[in-house]
Amino acid sequence: MRKRLLFDEPLLKITIHRLCEQLIENHEDFSNSVIIGLQPRGIYLAQRIGNHLEKLLKKKPPMGMLDTTFYRDDFRRRDKPIEASATTINFSIEGKKVILIDDVLFTGRTVRSAMDAMIHFGRPDKVELLVLIDRMYSRDVPVEATYVGRRVSTVESQKVLVELKEQGSKEDKIWIVKKMKAKWKN
C-alpha cells in the first residue's frame, strides 16, 4: 500500500481557519444558519468547524448530526446491513441556511441521501456543502461542494484516508492511499 500525505496537522488547522473565514463571509453572525455534520465521519470536521467559529464569533452556531443510512439508494442492496449512527438535530431547519459538512466528497450519493433525510426537520431556505476533500471527477450524481479544503484528482483504486485525533489517531493526517496489487508466485 502506498500513501501520499495531503494534510498534516498544521496545514489542517490553516485550512479549517480558511473555511471558517469563508463561512463568516457568507453567513455573517450565523443568526439564520445551522451546521449539520454527516455521520459517521463528517461530524468530527463539523465539530472542529463549529468550535473554531465559536472562537471567531464568540458564539457557537446551532449544530447537529445527521445519519443517512436509511435514505441511501444502496441500503437494501448489501449482503450485510449497514449499522445506523445517531441523528441529533435539536432545532428546526425551516427557513434556515443549512451547511452540510462531510470529510470527503466522492460519488455524491451520501449528500443526496442527506438532503432527503434532512427534509424531516423542515424545509431549508438554502443548503450548502462543506467538505475537507473533494475527489473530483468521481460523481455519480450532480453534487458540488460550496466550500472545499482541497480538490484532488483520484482514480478508483485510490482511497482518501482521514486520520483525526477525535477518531483515535495520534496526529491529524489525511492521505491518499493506493492499494498495491499482490504479486503471485507460480
Legacy VTK file of the C-alpha trace (Angstrom):
# vtk DataFile Version 3.0
C-alpha trace
ASCII
DATASET POLYDATA
POINTS 186 float
0.000 0.000 0.000
1.367 3.415 -0.997
0.372 6.608 0.828
0.727 10.249 -0.154
0.214 12.885 2.522
-2.395 15.547 1.691
-2.699 17.265 5.097
-0.623 17.275 8.226
-1.783 18.907 11.454
-0.540 22.473 10.772
-1.975 22.524 7.238
-5.296 21.153 8.513
-5.523 23.961 11.098
-4.846 26.586 8.418
-7.448 25.011 6.118
-10.115 24.903 8.844
-9.435 28.570 9.616
-9.788 29.463 5.915
-13.049 27.516 5.613
-14.425 29.292 8.713
-13.498 32.689 7.285
-15.349 31.790 4.069
-18.391 30.717 6.095
-18.367 34.006 8.035
-18.231 35.949 4.755
-21.445 34.281 3.616
-23.260 33.799 6.936
-22.023 36.793 8.991
-23.276 36.136 12.537
-24.971 32.779 11.817
-28.301 34.107 13.135
-30.172 32.208 10.397
-27.630 29.444 9.685
-27.069 25.965 11.096
-24.357 23.336 10.734
-25.124 19.657 10.226
-22.331 17.090 10.240
-22.908 13.910 8.237
-22.473 10.650 10.113
-20.224 8.889 10.633
-17.044 10.859 9.808
-18.325 14.308 8.872
-19.312 15.004 12.472
-15.664 15.345 13.536
-14.974 18.024 10.946
-18.291 19.722 11.794
-17.307 19.868 15.484
-13.954 21.417 14.601
-15.586 23.961 12.312
-18.183 24.784 15.000
-15.531 25.166 17.712
-13.385 27.412 15.514
-16.391 29.531 14.537
-17.187 29.922 18.234
-13.695 31.349 18.818
-14.064 33.765 15.912
-17.706 34.808 16.512
-17.835 34.486 20.320
-20.890 32.248 19.932
-21.402 28.737 18.653
-23.777 28.249 15.718
-26.540 25.622 16.107
-25.061 22.226 15.304
-26.486 18.800 14.588
-25.550 15.335 13.337
-27.415 13.546 10.552
-27.373 9.848 9.731
-28.309 8.962 6.147
-28.309 5.158 6.417
-31.991 4.584 5.684
-32.006 7.123 2.832
-29.135 5.562 0.885
-30.011 4.158 -2.521
-27.929 1.045 -1.800
-29.409 0.353 1.655
-31.274 -2.807 0.651
-28.662 -3.985 -1.870
-25.997 -5.009 0.612
-25.364 -8.507 1.883
-24.661 -7.211 5.383
-26.910 -4.443 6.761
-25.324 -1.064 7.410
-25.304 -0.022 11.048
-27.062 3.285 11.594
-25.487 6.107 13.592
-27.279 8.700 15.690
-29.162 11.664 14.286
-29.194 14.610 16.662
-30.853 17.743 15.333
-32.496 19.665 18.172
-33.762 22.528 16.018
-35.962 23.140 13.008
-34.227 23.877 9.732
-37.360 25.545 8.353
-36.259 28.700 6.515
-32.642 28.323 7.655
-29.409 28.254 5.702
-28.019 24.752 6.242
-24.343 23.930 5.919
-23.863 20.175 5.476
-20.364 19.043 6.431
-18.584 15.845 5.423
-14.929 14.873 5.335
-14.728 13.560 1.746
-16.950 14.171 -1.283
-16.696 11.195 -3.613
-19.727 9.974 -5.600
-22.210 12.478 -4.127
-24.634 9.739 -3.060
-24.241 10.453 0.660
-25.040 14.117 0.089
-28.090 13.198 -1.995
-29.349 10.937 0.781
-28.622 13.647 3.376
-30.838 16.092 1.521
-33.649 13.520 1.555
-33.145 12.828 5.279
-32.967 16.452 6.393
-36.414 17.303 4.996
-37.861 15.659 8.127
-36.532 18.628 10.088
-38.089 21.344 7.913
-37.641 22.986 4.540
-34.377 24.925 4.467
-34.048 28.251 2.701
-30.670 27.204 1.281
-28.339 24.195 1.512
-24.573 24.444 1.152
-21.923 21.728 1.347
-18.538 21.986 3.044
-16.005 19.185 2.543
-12.391 18.800 3.513
-11.515 16.750 0.403
-13.302 16.896 -2.955
-12.437 13.848 -5.045
-13.046 15.423 -8.426
-14.227 13.515 -11.480
-15.895 10.756 -9.471
-19.545 11.835 -9.189
-22.470 9.507 -9.723
-24.934 12.322 -9.007
-24.579 16.044 -9.807
-23.372 17.358 -6.445
-20.828 20.115 -5.959
-19.337 21.456 -2.723
-19.710 25.144 -1.882
-16.651 25.165 0.406
-13.656 22.890 -0.214
-10.495 22.326 1.784
-8.688 20.724 -1.137
-9.622 19.265 -4.524
-7.776 16.140 -5.599
-7.824 14.010 -8.715
-8.075 10.349 -7.821
-8.712 7.046 -9.534
-10.980 4.264 -8.287
-8.082 2.245 -6.885
-7.252 5.124 -4.539
-8.904 5.991 -1.258
-8.754 9.093 0.910
-7.816 8.120 4.458
-8.747 10.689 7.104
-6.971 10.197 10.440
-8.134 12.638 13.111
-7.360 12.718 16.828
-11.094 12.543 17.584
-11.149 9.186 15.806
-8.287 7.793 17.893
-5.271 8.767 15.763
-2.123 10.159 17.402
-1.932 13.008 14.902
-4.186 14.625 12.347
-3.186 13.375 8.890
-5.049 12.928 5.642
-3.668 10.623 2.985
-4.354 9.349 -0.495
-3.864 5.607 -0.309
-3.295 3.371 -3.312
-3.584 -0.336 -2.794
-0.847 -2.348 -4.424
-1.752 -5.443 -6.432
-0.476 -8.657 -4.914
2.148 -10.487 -6.917
1.508 -14.199 -7.035
4.247 -16.758 -7.448
3.548 -19.844 -9.544
LINES 1 187
186 0 1 2 3 4 5 6 7 8 9 10 11 12 13 14 15 16 17 18 19 20 21 22 23 24 25 26 27 28 29 30 31 32 33 34 35 36 37 38 39 40 41 42 43 44 45 46 47 48 49 50 51 52 53 54 55 56 57 58 59 60 61 62 63 64 65 66 67 68 69 70 71 72 73 74 75 76 77 78 79 80 81 82 83 84 85 86 87 88 89 90 91 92 93 94 95 96 97 98 99 100 101 102 103 104 105 106 107 108 109 110 111 112 113 114 115 116 117 118 119 120 121 122 123 124 125 126 127 128 129 130 131 132 133 134 135 136 137 138 139 140 141 142 143 144 145 146 147 148 149 150 151 152 153 154 155 156 157 158 159 160 161 162 163 164 165 166 167 168 169 170 171 172 173 174 175 176 177 178 179 180 181 182 183 184 185
